[in-house]
Amino acid sequence: MKAITLARRFNHATLQFAPSKKSFLKIRGPEAPKFLNGLVTSKLLPSFTKKNLTTINPNQEDENNQLELEFDETHSNWGVFNEMSYNGSYISRFGIYTGILNSKGRLLTDTLLYPSPLCNGSKKTMAWPEYLLEFDPSIGSTLDKMLDLHVLTSKVKTKFYEDGLISWDIRILLPGLHTKDENPWISNVLEPSTMTKNPEDAHAFAAGLASALFQGKEAQIVAMYIERRTDQLIEADGTMGQQFRVVTKKDVDLKSIINPQGFPFEFKLEELDAMFFRKLRFEQGYVDSVRDYRPESLLPLELNFDFMPNTVSADKGCYIGQELTARTFATGILRKRLVPVTLLNPENYPLAQDKQYPDISMEPDSHETDHVGGISAINPFGNSKPTKRKRPAGSLIASEGDKGVALMRIEHFKRAFHGEEHDDPFYIATQNDKIIRVIPKQPFWLHVHEEGL
């Protein structure tokens, strides 16, 4: 990890952290990568032709930019394959964000898939591929049964951890930066983390980052995730902090093991609650576990999996729910996508409880129809009927305070993000006959991909 040199020593970096209650499934065995590759939406194995347990040099890539493994991936705890990055395919010891679908292509749950342990494994733990799946406790028993159903003759063993491990959210804000600066996290962490083409380099980089944040306490870190869902936000904002997820044993107090070294400034620690990071994720435009949505109700591409690094593969072949996902990739037909929103009129809560996802309605454009008092006018003569009620513009998926995420119909994006100033047409009707104004925020990916929508 390079030294970060943009701030003077008398400035303080801020390290924010909070515990997050999660459950875990451990998958271990020689066929663990192959087994998981048929279960999750990410591509976990490169396309290659095996030649007596070895292939060509890992630095040589084929026409599809796929990494070739030079080791037997069934007999070592080598990490996880990442299909795409700044520097092509790579191997990592950090987790990846991915999804598990049902047979109809709906999202059963999103998950973080970690190679484990991060970098301080014993000879025994490093003998076979080993991974942890992280998820909300409410879906744990369902996933446990699902894995038991699909293991069959696969050479893997699974273990369900409802307790015993704890997940921590971390965000580090560096001092002395401006929005138009190049964000130092890109050149110091994000880009270098994609240059590890073999297990040895991946292990060395993971150990270096663990030492930079937890020097002397690296063995306490079971697994780690470098937040990649926010890559495009970091590229656009030099002041944005880098987020991490760290897994430790339950009896570890993260504050006692944080020991940042190699930075040209002191650190101020802020222990927060999990709600802070949940709200932060909604501001950034993504969900995290089925606490934020109803299982089997959403498509992975509706949640923008295709705009997140290595979260869903368009061409990896068969996996559970692959057919609908592949067809959506091929046709490009998608009617709704997740966007961040701000909720106004908090005094008008609570929301109606008769729907899982409250409808977001939209007031008509002034040029579309005459209206009196916000209600479409009806001809008082003849047999005119009231204008048919329009379908909802979207649905509120989850919220924390005044921040949330909503599934909005793409046909309304132009008005949502490029409408007239002070035009706030979106709202939710509450159970006490009042409204909550919904202000969509242009998502991180839209400015790059608007033409395709």
ABEGO torsion letter per residue (X at the ends): XBBBAABBAABBBBBBBBBBBBBBBBBBEAAAAAAAAAABABBABBBBBBBGGBBBBAABBBAAGBBBBABBAAABBAEBBBABBAAEBBBBABBBBBBBBBAAGBBABBBBBBBOBAAABBAAAAABBBBBBBBBAAAAAAAAAAAAAAAEABBBBBBBBABGBBBBBBBBBBBGBBAABBBAAAAAAAAAAAABABAAAAAAAAAAAAAAAABGAAAABABBBBBAAAAAAAAABAABBBBBBBBBBAABBAAAABBBBGBABBBBBBBBBAAAAAAAAAAAGBBBEAAABBBGABBAAAAGAAABBGABBAAAEBBBGAAAAAAAAAAGBBABBBBBBBBBGAAAOBBBAABABBBBBBBBBAAABBBBGGBBBBBABEABBBBBBBBBAEBBABBBEABBBBBBBAAAAAAAAABBBGBBABBBBBAAGBBBBBBBBBBAAAAAAAAAX
